[in-house]
Amino acid sequence: MGKGFLESVQGKSRRIRFVRGVDTASDVARDLAVRHGFEPSTDLAEALADPAVQALVLVTPHSLHRDQVVACARAGKPAFCEKPLALTTADARIMLAACARASVVLGAGHNRRWWPAIRELKRVIDSGALGQILHVEGHSSNENSNKVPAKMTTYNNNYNQREFDAI
């Protein structure tokens, strides 16, 4: 259930408040619910049916994203899906189409795309100044490098793949 995501927001934001948490491990959901004041659940369908849930934050295994986003769309609930949005282009298109049909917002958790260095990289790539991009090698050394939690300094595919977002 995205404990880090939950703890970075719950009780700190005036705009976002988690009212239900879903985890297949009932003890995890229950323990976090007690600490953070929300309803625990082990079933996504319960969250989708709950009128108190206005939108969903999906911090789940990548292989579940497509079906979960489509379920959110069918329930008429916006979703914020942590990276990567999908494992294939086809899955991403299915997710986008489901949300478009339901007129719900789908957000993707690639927060680095808004960092000044990444925005400038995107601008340069889009301008064609670098020609056709044939190979990309990413390194996370930028204006936010010293703000990365120590536990994230080891190699992690999900952490380093964000550089590809600029392309």
Residue frames as qw, qx, qy, qz and C-alpha x, y, z in Angstrom:
[[0.000, 0.885, 0.466, 0.000, 0.00, 0.00, 0.00],
 [0.365, 0.655, 0.018, 0.662, 2.50, 2.88, -0.71],
 [0.561, -0.650, -0.360, 0.363, 3.45, 3.62, 2.89],
 [0.428, -0.199, 0.063, 0.880, 6.00, 6.26, 1.86],
 [0.022, -0.400, -0.451, -0.798, 3.51, 7.98, -0.42],
 [0.452, -0.695, -0.540, -0.143, 0.84, 7.90, 2.29],
 [0.572, -0.591, -0.256, 0.509, 3.13, 9.29, 4.97],
 [0.344, 0.002, 0.176, 0.922, 4.36, 12.08, 2.70],
 [0.170, -0.397, -0.417, -0.800, 0.79, 13.38, 2.30],
 [0.510, -0.592, -0.612, -0.124, -1.55, 12.29, 5.10],
 [0.481, -0.750, -0.304, 0.337, -1.97, 15.05, 7.67],
 [0.431, -0.351, 0.181, 0.812, 0.35, 17.37, 5.72],
 [0.062, 0.187, 0.536, 0.821, -1.80, 18.43, 2.81],
 [0.331, 0.301, 0.395, -0.802, -4.89, 20.60, 2.98],
 [0.559, 0.348, -0.327, -0.677, -6.01, 19.27, -0.41],
 [0.672, 0.141, -0.705, -0.181, -5.39, 15.52, -0.20],
 [0.484, -0.357, 0.632, -0.489, -6.60, 13.16, 2.50],
 [0.363, 0.080, -0.906, -0.201, -6.62, 9.40, 2.28],
 [0.645, -0.216, 0.226, -0.698, -9.95, 7.98, 3.48],
 [0.969, -0.013, 0.193, -0.154, -9.37, 4.33, 2.54],
 [0.016, 0.657, -0.734, -0.173, -6.27, 2.22, 2.08],
 [0.962, 0.150, -0.019, -0.227, -6.12, -1.06, 0.22],
 [0.054, 0.587, -0.808, -0.011, -3.47, -3.73, 0.71],
 [0.790, 0.010, -0.553, -0.264, -3.79, -7.44, 0.07],
 [0.472, -0.023, -0.728, 0.497, -2.11, -7.99, 3.43],
 [0.383, -0.758, -0.433, -0.303, -4.91, -7.18, 5.87],
 [0.631, -0.577, -0.235, 0.463, -2.52, -6.57, 8.79],
 [0.401, 0.019, 0.153, 0.903, -0.61, -3.94, 6.78],
 [0.122, -0.556, -0.420, -0.707, -3.81, -2.13, 5.80],
 [0.556, -0.711, -0.428, -0.038, -5.13, -2.30, 9.36],
 [0.621, -0.409, -0.159, 0.649, -1.92, -1.06, 10.99],
 [0.251, 0.137, 0.217, 0.933, -1.55, 1.88, 8.60],
 [0.263, -0.633, -0.500, -0.529, -5.25, 2.71, 8.95],
 [0.579, -0.677, -0.383, 0.244, -4.93, 2.93, 12.73],
 [0.517, -0.312, -0.001, 0.797, -1.88, 5.22, 12.47],
 [0.125, -0.015, 0.322, 0.938, -3.28, 7.45, 9.73],
 [0.322, 0.373, 0.467, -0.734, -7.04, 7.49, 10.31],
 [0.504, 0.258, -0.435, -0.700, -8.61, 5.83, 7.30],
 [0.898, 0.018, 0.250, -0.361, -10.67, 2.74, 6.51],
 [0.201, -0.432, 0.839, 0.264, -8.60, -0.36, 5.77],
 [0.855, 0.335, 0.104, -0.383, -9.45, -2.79, 3.00],
 [0.501, -0.292, 0.743, 0.335, -7.97, -5.73, 1.14],
 [0.476, 0.460, 0.708, 0.245, -10.13, -5.28, -1.96],
 [0.127, -0.067, 0.262, 0.954, -9.86, -2.53, -4.57],
 [0.181, -0.484, -0.696, -0.499, -13.56, -3.02, -5.42],
 [0.357, -0.692, -0.542, 0.316, -14.49, -1.77, -1.93],
 [0.257, -0.437, 0.021, 0.861, -12.55, 1.44, -2.48],
 [0.012, 0.122, 0.576, 0.808, -14.13, 1.90, -5.92],
 [0.287, -0.579, -0.710, -0.279, -17.62, 1.48, -4.45],
 [0.368, -0.537, -0.456, 0.606, -16.97, 3.80, -1.50],
 [0.181, 0.880, 0.321, 0.300, -18.63, 7.20, -2.12],
 [0.405, -0.874, 0.087, 0.252, -16.09, 8.82, 0.25],
 [0.598, -0.224, 0.480, 0.602, -13.30, 7.88, -2.17],
 [0.377, 0.824, 0.075, -0.415, -13.17, 10.65, -4.77],
 [0.563, 0.693, -0.446, -0.062, -10.00, 9.47, -6.54],
 [0.954, -0.260, 0.090, 0.121, -7.44, 6.70, -6.21],
 [0.044, 0.807, -0.586, -0.061, -3.68, 6.68, -5.86],
 [0.994, 0.091, -0.043, -0.030, -2.24, 3.48, -7.27],
 [0.009, -0.739, 0.669, -0.085, 1.15, 2.56, -5.83],
 [0.911, -0.042, 0.359, -0.198, 0.94, -1.08, -6.77],
 [0.582, -0.188, 0.661, 0.435, 3.01, -3.61, -8.73],
 [0.141, 0.406, -0.420, -0.799, 3.42, -2.49, -12.34],
 [0.071, -0.086, -0.925, -0.364, 1.70, -5.55, -13.72],
 [0.017, 0.561, 0.781, -0.274, -1.55, -4.52, -11.99],
 [0.007, -0.365, -0.022, 0.931, -1.70, -0.94, -13.28],
 [0.203, -0.064, -0.617, -0.757, -3.68, -1.54, -16.47],
 [0.355, -0.443, -0.808, -0.155, -6.53, -3.46, -14.85],
 [0.274, -0.527, -0.525, 0.609, -6.65, -1.14, -11.85],
 [0.019, 0.261, -0.126, -0.957, -6.76, 2.04, -13.93],
 [0.290, -0.193, -0.697, -0.627, -9.48, 0.57, -16.15],
 [0.354, -0.507, -0.770, 0.156, -11.46, -0.39, -13.03],
 [0.154, -0.441, -0.281, 0.838, -11.10, 3.16, -11.69],
 [0.147, 0.082, -0.398, -0.902, -12.35, 4.57, -14.99],
 [0.341, -0.334, -0.805, -0.353, -15.33, 2.20, -15.03],
 [0.344, -0.569, -0.638, 0.388, -16.18, 3.36, -11.50],
 [0.093, 0.889, 0.237, 0.380, -15.95, 6.99, -12.64],
 [0.559, -0.791, 0.041, 0.245, -13.01, 7.73, -10.34],
 [0.365, 0.844, -0.378, 0.111, -9.86, 9.62, -11.34],
 [0.935, -0.256, 0.011, 0.247, -6.57, 7.79, -10.73],
 [0.056, 0.871, -0.488, 0.007, -3.00, 8.80, -10.04],
 [0.996, 0.035, -0.013, 0.079, -0.77, 5.90, -11.06],
 [0.425, -0.738, 0.439, 0.285, 2.84, 5.67, -9.93],
 [0.435, 0.662, -0.543, -0.279, 5.50, 5.01, -12.51],
 [0.006, 0.075, -0.577, -0.813, 5.70, 3.28, -14.77],
 [0.587, 0.147, 0.077, -0.793, 2.19, 3.92, -16.00],
 [0.937, 0.200, 0.089, -0.271, 2.17, 0.73, -18.05],
 [0.653, -0.350, 0.601, 0.302, 4.46, -2.07, -19.11],
 [0.446, 0.222, 0.656, 0.567, 3.58, -1.76, -22.80],
 [0.109, 0.076, -0.211, -0.969, 2.39, 0.94, -25.15],
 [0.384, -0.310, -0.731, -0.471, -0.73, -1.12, -25.83],
 [0.397, -0.506, -0.689, 0.335, -1.59, -1.22, -22.12],
 [0.139, -0.320, -0.164, 0.923, -1.06, 2.53, -21.82],
 [0.226, -0.079, -0.466, -0.852, -3.41, 3.13, -24.74],
 [0.427, -0.434, -0.779, -0.148, -6.06, 0.91, -23.13],
 [0.342, -0.473, -0.520, 0.623, -5.75, 2.87, -19.89],
 [0.022, -0.209, 0.082, 0.974, -5.92, 6.24, -21.62],
 [0.303, -0.217, -0.640, -0.672, -8.92, 5.19, -23.71],
 [0.403, -0.495, -0.762, 0.110, -10.79, 3.90, -20.65],
 [0.239, -0.473, -0.350, 0.773, -10.22, 7.17, -18.81],
 [0.080, 0.078, -0.325, -0.939, -11.18, 9.25, -21.84],
 [0.338, -0.356, -0.757, -0.432, -14.42, 7.28, -22.29],
 [0.439, -0.592, -0.632, 0.239, -15.27, 7.79, -18.62],
 [0.063, 0.831, 0.025, 0.553, -14.16, 11.44, -18.66],
 [0.696, -0.707, -0.002, 0.127, -11.89, 10.89, -15.66],
 [0.137, 0.876, -0.458, 0.069, -8.39, 12.20, -15.13],
 [0.961, -0.086, -0.071, 0.251, -5.43, 9.84, -15.20],
 [0.067, -0.923, 0.376, -0.053, -2.24, 11.15, -13.63],
 [0.906, 0.177, -0.286, 0.259, 1.16, 9.51, -13.96],
 [0.590, -0.791, 0.071, 0.145, 3.69, 9.65, -11.15],
 [0.740, 0.245, 0.029, 0.626, 6.73, 10.83, -13.03],
 [0.232, -0.924, -0.200, 0.229, 7.35, 13.86, -10.84],
 [0.519, -0.410, 0.289, 0.692, 10.83, 14.55, -12.19],
 [0.421, 0.516, 0.520, 0.535, 9.42, 15.62, -15.53],
 [0.055, -0.951, -0.247, -0.176, 8.74, 19.04, -13.94],
 [0.602, -0.572, 0.096, 0.548, 12.27, 19.58, -12.63],
 [0.213, 0.879, -0.172, -0.390, 14.01, 22.43, -14.49],
 [0.193, -0.487, 0.771, 0.363, 16.83, 20.18, -15.77],
 [0.416, 0.241, 0.869, 0.115, 14.41, 17.62, -17.21],
 [0.377, 0.809, 0.361, -0.269, 12.19, 20.33, -18.75],
 [0.088, 0.805, -0.405, -0.425, 15.25, 21.86, -20.42],
 [0.306, -0.216, 0.883, 0.283, 16.40, 18.46, -21.66],
 [0.454, 0.518, 0.723, -0.060, 12.94, 17.85, -23.13],
 [0.280, 0.882, 0.053, -0.376, 13.01, 21.27, -24.83],
 [0.061, -0.642, 0.645, 0.410, 16.43, 20.59, -26.37],
 [0.380, 0.049, 0.908, 0.171, 15.41, 17.12, -27.58],
 [0.417, 0.682, 0.577, -0.166, 12.14, 18.43, -29.05],
 [0.153, 0.849, -0.159, -0.480, 14.01, 21.26, -30.83],
 [0.891, 0.440, 0.040, 0.105, 15.98, 18.72, -32.86],
 [0.024, 0.902, -0.427, 0.055, 19.29, 20.30, -31.81],
 [0.506, -0.455, 0.733, -0.006, 20.63, 16.88, -30.85],
 [0.377, 0.277, -0.750, -0.468, 19.48, 15.17, -34.02],
 [0.829, -0.162, -0.406, -0.349, 17.93, 11.72, -33.92],
 [0.464, -0.561, 0.597, -0.338, 18.34, 10.17, -30.48],
 [0.726, 0.245, -0.625, -0.148, 19.86, 6.70, -30.90],
 [0.652, -0.135, -0.654, 0.358, 20.93, 5.88, -27.34],
 [0.338, -0.770, 0.072, -0.537, 20.12, 7.21, -23.87],
 [0.630, -0.100, -0.620, 0.457, 22.10, 6.72, -20.72],
 [0.315, -0.821, -0.155, -0.450, 20.70, 8.41, -17.63],
 [0.493, -0.032, -0.560, 0.665, 22.37, 9.66, -14.50],
 [0.304, -0.821, -0.464, -0.137, 20.46, 11.33, -11.70],
 [0.469, -0.293, -0.165, 0.817, 22.89, 14.14, -10.99],
 [0.046, 0.649, 0.388, 0.653, 20.93, 17.39, -10.99],
 [0.121, -0.519, 0.211, -0.819, 19.67, 20.22, -8.79],
 [0.760, -0.421, 0.056, -0.493, 17.83, 17.71, -6.60],
 [0.721, 0.237, -0.637, 0.137, 20.56, 15.04, -6.27],
 [0.175, 0.239, -0.693, 0.657, 21.35, 15.88, -2.66],
 [0.546, -0.150, 0.247, -0.786, 17.66, 15.63, -1.70],
 [0.760, 0.044, -0.582, -0.286, 17.38, 11.93, -2.58],
 [0.759, -0.532, 0.258, -0.272, 16.77, 9.76, 0.52],
 [0.170, -0.582, 0.793, 0.055, 19.75, 7.56, 1.39],
 [0.656, 0.061, 0.742, -0.123, 17.74, 4.39, 0.81],
 [0.693, 0.670, 0.234, -0.129, 17.32, 5.40, -2.85],
 [0.043, 0.833, -0.475, -0.282, 21.02, 5.90, -3.62],
 [0.477, -0.181, 0.832, 0.218, 21.54, 2.30, -4.66],
 [0.167, 0.114, -0.673, -0.711, 20.79, 1.24, -8.22],
 [0.411, 0.383, 0.727, -0.396, 17.10, 0.79, -8.86],
 [0.245, 0.271, 0.697, 0.617, 15.59, 0.42, -12.36],
 [0.023, -0.808, -0.582, -0.086, 12.45, 2.32, -11.42],
 [0.293, -0.798, -0.056, 0.524, 14.49, 5.22, -10.09],
 [0.300, -0.391, 0.475, 0.729, 16.75, 5.56, -13.12],
 [0.333, 0.423, 0.750, 0.385, 14.13, 5.01, -15.81],
 [0.073, 0.848, 0.381, -0.360, 12.72, 8.49, -15.27],
 [0.169, -0.526, 0.376, 0.744, 15.38, 10.05, -17.46],
 [0.202, 0.185, 0.817, 0.508, 13.69, 8.36, -20.40],
 [0.126, 0.741, 0.602, -0.270, 10.57, 10.40, -19.67],
 [0.025, -0.690, 0.137, 0.710, 12.25, 13.38, -21.31],
 [0.061, -0.148, 0.764, 0.625, 12.30, 11.59, -24.63]]
